[in-house]
């Protein structure tokens, strides 16, 4: 991917937080990831608005069904995480 150097202005405390989180070369990557996330959210908002225009807003029943589905997926993922934490991948192996 081609890149271009630009100048941005950040509040001091934000820049200090980023620098404390990553090394100096990682500041650009950190800011790029944040901007890419914002771009993705903007695109999702545009898609949502387009779908609302085309099909109308979701009903309360549809929203409840979607929330229930998301809750079920969260519970499944939490269960998988707990299973992974219970398994020691190095159990029975000699230390390297």
N, C-alpha and C positions, 0 to 999 in steps of 0.2 A: 504494500500500500504506500502510495506517495505521501509524503508529509510536507508541511510547510511551517516554518517558524513564525509565531505570532506573539504579541505582547498582551498579557492580561493583567488585570488588577484584582488582587484578592485582599480581604481584610487580614491584618497581621496575624490574628489568632487562628484563622483558617490555615494560612500558610505554615505557621509554626506547628499546628497539628499534623499537617501532611508531612512536613519534614521529620517530625518525630516518629512518624509511622513508617516511612520509607527512606531509602538512601537518596542522595541528591539526584542521581540519574532516574529515580523512580517517580519524581514529582510530575513529570510530563505524562508518564503512564497512568498515574493516579488521576490526574485531571482529565486525561483522555477517557478513561473508564467512566468517570462521573458524567462527562458530556455525552458519551455514547449511551449511557443509561437514560439520560434525559431525552435524547433523540428517540429512543425506543418507546419511552412513555408518551411522548408527543404523538408518535405514529399510532400507538394504541388508542389514544384519546380521539384522534381523527377517525380511526376505524370505528370506534364506538359511536361517535357522532353520526357517521355515515349510516351505520346499521340502525340507529335510532330513527334517522330520517326515513330510511327505506321500510323498516318494519315496525316502528314505534318502540317506545321504551318497554323494558321488561316489566311484567306484572309482579306484584308482591309474591305471588305463588312461585313464579319462575326464579325470583331472587332467593327465596327460601330454599328451593330445590338446589340451586347453584351453591349456596352456603353449605347445605348438608353434604353435597358432593365434595366440596373443598375440605370440610371437616373430616370426612371419611378418608380422604387422601392424606391429610395431615396425620391422622391417627395411624394409618398404615406406615407412613414414613417414620414416625416416632417409634413404632414397634420394630421396624427394620434397624433403626439406629441402636435401640437397646439390645437387639440380638447381636449386632456387630460389636458392641462394647463388651458383651459377655464372652466373645471368642477371642482368645489370645493367639494371634498368628505365629508367635514365636514359641508357644508351648511345646516342650519336648525337643527343642533344637538347641544345639550347643551355641554358646555365645561366640560371635565372630571375632 
